[in-house]
Amino acid sequence: MKTFDPEQEPHAWGTFEDADALRRWSFERRTPEQRLAWLTAALELAYQSGALKPRRPDEGSLAS
């Protein structure tokens, strides 16, 4: 695996290692709040499109 400089944007084309370096570079430049916002938006889109179904607890497991 190639090493990369977090201060310098890696190539956006080329080998699989270049693409992997770009993904890692992009991830490290985001704050936890930005990562959470992206995940929330992706989940909302998946639910709205029907790609994911909301998880619901079993009716029987709630009875005491």
N, CA, C and O atoms as a GROMACS GRO file, in nm:
protein
  256
    1MET      N    1   0.085  -0.117   0.000
    1MET     CA    2   0.000   0.000   0.000
    1MET      C    3   0.089   0.124   0.000
    1MET      O    4   0.186   0.132   0.076
    2LYS      N    5   0.057   0.219  -0.086
    2LYS     CA    6   0.134   0.341  -0.094
    2LYS      C    7   0.110   0.429   0.029
    2LYS      O    8   0.001   0.429   0.086
    3THR      N    9   0.211   0.501   0.067
    3THR     CA   10   0.192   0.603   0.170
    3THR      C   11   0.156   0.732   0.099
    3THR      O   12   0.185   0.748  -0.020
    4PHE      N   13   0.094   0.823   0.168
    4PHE     CA   14   0.055   0.949   0.107
    4PHE      C   15   0.073   1.062   0.206
    4PHE      O   16   0.071   1.042   0.328
    5ASP      N   17   0.090   1.181   0.152
    5ASP     CA   18   0.105   1.301   0.232
    5ASP      C   19  -0.034   1.360   0.252
    5ASP      O   20  -0.097   1.400   0.153
    6PRO      N   21  -0.084   1.368   0.376
    6PRO     CA   22  -0.219   1.421   0.399
    6PRO      C   23  -0.236   1.567   0.357
    6PRO      O   24  -0.348   1.614   0.342
    7GLU      N   25  -0.125   1.638   0.339
    7GLU     CA   26  -0.132   1.779   0.300
    7GLU      C   27  -0.137   1.797   0.149
    7GLU      O   28  -0.162   1.907   0.101
    8GLN      N   29  -0.113   1.690   0.072
    8GLN     CA   30  -0.110   1.700  -0.073
    8GLN      C   31  -0.213   1.604  -0.132
    8GLN      O   32  -0.213   1.485  -0.100
    9GLU      N   33  -0.299   1.656  -0.219
    9GLU     CA   34  -0.403   1.573  -0.279
    9GLU      C   35  -0.342   1.468  -0.372
    9GLU      O   36  -0.263   1.503  -0.460
   10PRO      N   37  -0.376   1.340  -0.352
   10PRO     CA   38  -0.322   1.235  -0.441
   10PRO      C   39  -0.391   1.238  -0.577
   10PRO      O   40  -0.492   1.306  -0.596
   11HIS      N   41  -0.335   1.163  -0.670
   11HIS     CA   42  -0.393   1.154  -0.804
   11HIS      C   43  -0.534   1.097  -0.797
   11HIS      O   44  -0.560   1.006  -0.719
   12ALA      N   45  -0.624   1.151  -0.879
   12ALA     CA   46  -0.762   1.102  -0.884
   12ALA      C   47  -0.778   0.996  -0.993
   12ALA      O   48  -0.890   0.953  -1.020
   13TRP      N   49  -0.673   0.954  -1.053
   13TRP     CA   50  -0.678   0.854  -1.159
   13TRP      C   51  -0.555   0.766  -1.147
   13TRP      O   52  -0.459   0.800  -1.078
   14GLY      N   53  -0.558   0.656  -1.215
   14GLY     CA   54  -0.441   0.568  -1.216
   14GLY      C   55  -0.472   0.433  -1.157
   14GLY      O   56  -0.571   0.370  -1.193
   15THR      N   57  -0.388   0.389  -1.066
   15THR     CA   58  -0.396   0.255  -1.012
   15THR      C   59  -0.498   0.246  -0.898
   15THR      O   60  -0.550   0.347  -0.852
   16PHE      N   61  -0.524   0.124  -0.856
   16PHE     CA   62  -0.610   0.102  -0.739
   16PHE      C   63  -0.550   0.170  -0.617
   16PHE      O   64  -0.623   0.225  -0.534
   17GLU      N   65  -0.418   0.166  -0.605
   17GLU     CA   66  -0.352   0.230  -0.491
   17GLU      C   67  -0.373   0.380  -0.492
   17GLU      O   68  -0.389   0.441  -0.386
   18ASP      N   69  -0.374   0.442  -0.612
   18ASP     CA   70  -0.402   0.585  -0.621
   18ASP      C   71  -0.543   0.615  -0.573
   18ASP      O   72  -0.564   0.712  -0.499
   19ALA      N   73  -0.640   0.534  -0.614
   19ALA     CA   74  -0.778   0.555  -0.573
   19ALA      C   75  -0.793   0.534  -0.423
   19ALA      O   76  -0.865   0.609  -0.356
   20ASP      N   77  -0.725   0.433  -0.369
   20ASP     CA   78  -0.729   0.409  -0.225
   20ASP      C   79  -0.668   0.525  -0.149
   20ASP      O   80  -0.723   0.567  -0.047
   21ALA      N   81  -0.557   0.577  -0.196
   21ALA     CA   82  -0.493   0.692  -0.132
   21ALA      C   83  -0.586   0.814  -0.134
   21ALA      O   84  -0.593   0.888  -0.037
   22LEU      N   85  -0.657   0.834  -0.246
   22LEU     CA   86  -0.750   0.947  -0.256
   22LEU      C   87  -0.864   0.931  -0.156
   22LEU      O   88  -0.905   1.029  -0.094
   23ARG      N   89  -0.918   0.810  -0.141
   23ARG     CA   90  -1.026   0.787  -0.044
   23ARG      C   91  -0.978   0.814   0.099
   23ARG      O   92  -1.047   0.879   0.177
   24ARG      N   93  -0.859   0.763   0.132
   24ARG     CA   94  -0.806   0.786   0.267
   24ARG      C   95  -0.776   0.933   0.290
   24ARG      O   96  -0.804   0.984   0.399
   25TRP      N   97  -0.720   1.001   0.192
   25TRP     CA   98  -0.690   1.144   0.203
   25TRP      C   99  -0.819   1.223   0.226
   25TRP      O  100  -0.825   1.310   0.314
   26SER      N  101  -0.922   1.192   0.147
   26SER     CA  102  -1.050   1.262   0.160
   26SER      C  103  -1.112   1.238   0.296
   26SER      O  104  -1.164   1.331   0.358
   27PHE      N  105  -1.108   1.113   0.344
   27PHE     CA  106  -1.166   1.079   0.474
   27PHE      C  107  -1.096   1.155   0.586
   27PHE      O  108  -1.162   1.206   0.676
   28GLU      N  109  -0.964   1.162   0.582
   28GLU     CA  110  -0.890   1.227   0.689
   28GLU      C  111  -0.909   1.377   0.692
   28GLU      O  112  -0.882   1.440   0.795
   29ARG      N  113  -0.954   1.436   0.584
   29ARG     CA  114  -0.976   1.581   0.579
   29ARG      C  115  -1.114   1.620   0.630
   29ARG      O  116  -1.142   1.739   0.646
   30ARG      N  117  -1.201   1.524   0.657
   30ARG     CA  118  -1.336   1.553   0.705
   30ARG      C  119  -1.342   1.546   0.857
   30ARG      O  120  -1.272   1.466   0.920
   31THR      N  121  -1.426   1.632   0.915
   31THR     CA  122  -1.444   1.630   1.060
   31THR      C  123  -1.544   1.520   1.095
   31THR      O  124  -1.618   1.474   1.008
   32PRO      N  125  -1.546   1.476   1.221
   32PRO     CA  126  -1.647   1.376   1.261
   32PRO      C  127  -1.790   1.424   1.232
   32PRO      O  128  -1.875   1.344   1.195
   33GLU      N  129  -1.816   1.553   1.248
   33GLU     CA  130  -1.950   1.605   1.220
   33GLU      C  131  -1.984   1.591   1.072
   33GLU      O  132  -2.097   1.558   1.038
   34GLN      N  133  -1.887   1.617   0.984
   34GLN     CA  134  -1.910   1.603   0.840
   34GLN      C  135  -1.932   1.456   0.803
   34GLN      O  136  -2.016   1.426   0.718
   35ARG      N  137  -1.858   1.367   0.865
   35ARG     CA  138  -1.876   1.223   0.837
   35ARG      C  139  -2.013   1.176   0.880
   35ARG      O  140  -2.079   1.100   0.809
   36LEU      N  141  -2.057   1.222   0.999
   36LEU     CA  142  -2.190   1.183   1.048
   36LEU      C  143  -2.300   1.240   0.958
   36LEU      O  144  -2.398   1.172   0.930
   37ALA      N  145  -2.284   1.365   0.914
   37ALA     CA  146  -2.384   1.426   0.825
   37ALA      C  147  -2.393   1.349   0.694
   37ALA      O  148  -2.502   1.328   0.641
   38TRP      N  149  -2.278   1.306   0.640
   38TRP     CA  150  -2.278   1.228   0.516
   38TRP      C  151  -2.350   1.095   0.537
   38TRP      O  152  -2.431   1.054   0.454
   39LEU      N  153  -2.320   1.027   0.648
   39LEU     CA  154  -2.382   0.898   0.675
   39LEU      C  155  -2.533   0.914   0.692
   39LEU      O  156  -2.610   0.833   0.640
   40THR      N  157  -2.575   1.017   0.764
   40THR     CA  158  -2.718   1.042   0.784
   40THR      C  159  -2.788   1.066   0.650
   40THR      O  160  -2.895   1.012   0.625
   41ALA      N  161  -2.728   1.148   0.565
   41ALA     CA  162  -2.787   1.177   0.434
   41ALA      C  163  -2.794   1.050   0.349
   41ALA      O  164  -2.893   1.028   0.280
   42ALA      N  165  -2.690   0.968   0.353
   42ALA     CA  166  -2.690   0.844   0.275
   42ALA      C  167  -2.798   0.749   0.323
   42ALA      O  168  -2.865   0.686   0.241
   43LEU      N  169  -2.816   0.738   0.454
   43LEU     CA  170  -2.920   0.650   0.508
   43LEU      C  171  -3.059   0.702   0.473
   43LEU      O  172  -3.147   0.623   0.437
   44GLU      N  173  -3.080   0.833   0.483
   44GLU     CA  174  -3.211   0.888   0.447
   44GLU      C  175  -3.244   0.861   0.301
   44GLU      O  176  -3.357   0.825   0.268
   45LEU      N  177  -3.145   0.877   0.213
   45LEU     CA  178  -3.166   0.848   0.071
   45LEU      C  179  -3.198   0.701   0.049
   45LEU      O  180  -3.286   0.667  -0.030
   46ALA      N  181  -3.127   0.614   0.120
   46ALA     CA  182  -3.151   0.470   0.105
   46ALA      C  183  -3.291   0.432   0.154
   46ALA      O  184  -3.358   0.351   0.090
   47TYR      N  185  -3.336   0.491   0.264
   47TYR     CA  186  -3.472   0.463   0.314
   47TYR      C  187  -3.577   0.517   0.217
   47TYR      O  188  -3.675   0.449   0.188
   48GLN      N  189  -3.558   0.641   0.166
   48GLN     CA  190  -3.656   0.701   0.076
   48GLN      C  191  -3.666   0.625  -0.056
   48GLN      O  192  -3.774   0.616  -0.114
   49SER      N  193  -3.554   0.571  -0.103
   49SER     CA  194  -3.555   0.500  -0.231
   49SER      C  195  -3.605   0.357  -0.217
   49SER      O  196  -3.635   0.291  -0.317
   50GLY      N  197  -3.613   0.308  -0.094
   50GLY     CA  198  -3.656   0.171  -0.072
   50GLY      C  199  -3.541   0.071  -0.072
   50GLY      O  200  -3.563  -0.049  -0.061
   51ALA      N  201  -3.418   0.121  -0.086
   51ALA     CA  202  -3.302   0.031  -0.086
   51ALA      C  203  -3.282  -0.032   0.051
   51ALA      O  204  -3.233  -0.145   0.060
   52LEU      N  205  -3.320   0.038   0.156
   52LEU     CA  206  -3.316  -0.015   0.293
   52LEU      C  207  -3.453  -0.001   0.356
   52LEU      O  208  -3.525   0.096   0.331
   53LYS      N  209  -3.488  -0.096   0.434
   53LYS     CA  210  -3.613  -0.089   0.511
   53LYS      C  211  -3.578  -0.055   0.656
   53LYS      O  212  -3.482  -0.110   0.710
   54PRO      N  213  -3.653   0.034   0.718
   54PRO     CA  214  -3.625   0.066   0.859
   54PRO      C  215  -3.635  -0.059   0.945
   54PRO      O  216  -3.725  -0.140   0.927
   55ARG      N  217  -3.544  -0.072   1.038
   55ARG     CA  218  -3.546  -0.188   1.128
   55ARG      C  219  -3.650  -0.164   1.236
   55ARG      O  220  -3.656  -0.057   1.295
   56ARG      N  221  -3.731  -0.265   1.260
   56ARG     CA  222  -3.835  -0.257   1.362
   56ARG      C  223  -3.818  -0.377   1.456
   56ARG      O  224  -3.797  -0.489   1.409
   57PRO      N  225  -3.828  -0.355   1.586
   57PRO     CA  226  -3.818  -0.470   1.678
   57PRO      C  227  -3.938  -0.563   1.660
   57PRO      O  228  -4.046  -0.520   1.621
   58ASP      N  229  -3.915  -0.690   1.690
   58ASP     CA  230  -4.025  -0.788   1.684
   58ASP      C  231  -4.130  -0.749   1.785
   58ASP      O  232  -4.097  -0.704   1.895
   59GLU      N  233  -4.257  -0.767   1.750
   59GLU     CA  234  -4.367  -0.734   1.841
   59GLU      C  235  -4.360  -0.815   1.969
   59GLU      O  236  -4.387  -0.763   2.077
   60GLY      N  237  -4.323  -0.943   1.959
   60GLY     CA  238  -4.318  -1.031   2.074
   60GLY      C  239  -4.204  -0.998   2.170
   60GLY      O  240  -4.214  -1.029   2.289
   61SER      N  241  -4.098  -0.938   2.122
   61SER     CA  242  -3.983  -0.911   2.208
   61SER      C  243  -4.008  -0.792   2.300
   61SER      O  244  -3.932  -0.772   2.395
   62LEU      N  245  -4.111  -0.713   2.275
   62LEU     CA  246  -4.140  -0.597   2.359
   62LEU      C  247  -4.227  -0.633   2.479
   62LEU      O  248  -4.234  -0.558   2.577
   63ALA      N  249  -4.293  -0.746   2.472
   63ALA     CA  250  -4.382  -0.787   2.583
   63ALA      C  251  -4.298  -0.830   2.703
   63ALA      O  252  -4.196  -0.896   2.689
   64SER      N  253  -4.343  -0.791   2.822
   64SER     CA  254  -4.270  -0.828   2.944
   64SER      C  255  -4.338  -0.941   3.015
   64SER      O  256  -4.290  -0.986   3.119
   0.00000   0.00000   0.00000
